Amino acid sequence: MLVALCCLGAALTLYVQALTHAMGAKRWGLLGLLFGPLIVPMFITHKRLRLRQARGDANVLMQVR
């Protein structure tokens, strides 16, 4: 029962986060439902890569001098 609630909570959270970050919401919601919180690190990595692609290679977040 606890595992099912955990998976449902992860699915709902990932769905909302994917909607707010313009990612495939249905896909991330389904992955959250199937794998639960185990998929969250993959979601964070994918979100970071999408942000990097949107900014391009010439733009950097931080410059080291």
C-alpha positions, 0 to 999 in steps of 0.5 A, a space after each residue: 500500500 505504501 509503495 503504491 502511494 509513493 509511486 502515485 505521489 512521484 507520478 503526480 509530482 513528475 507530471 506537474 514538474 514536466 508541465 512547468 518545464 515544457 517536457 513530455 508530461 504524460 511520459 514522465 507521469 507514466 515513468 513515475 507511476 511505474 518506477 516511483 521515486 527511482 526515476 527522479 534523478 533521471 528527470 533532473 538530469 534530463 531537465 538540466 540537459 534540456 536547459 543546456 540545449 535551450 541556452 546553446 553552447 556559447 552561453 555558460 552559467 558560470 565563468 571561472 577566472 
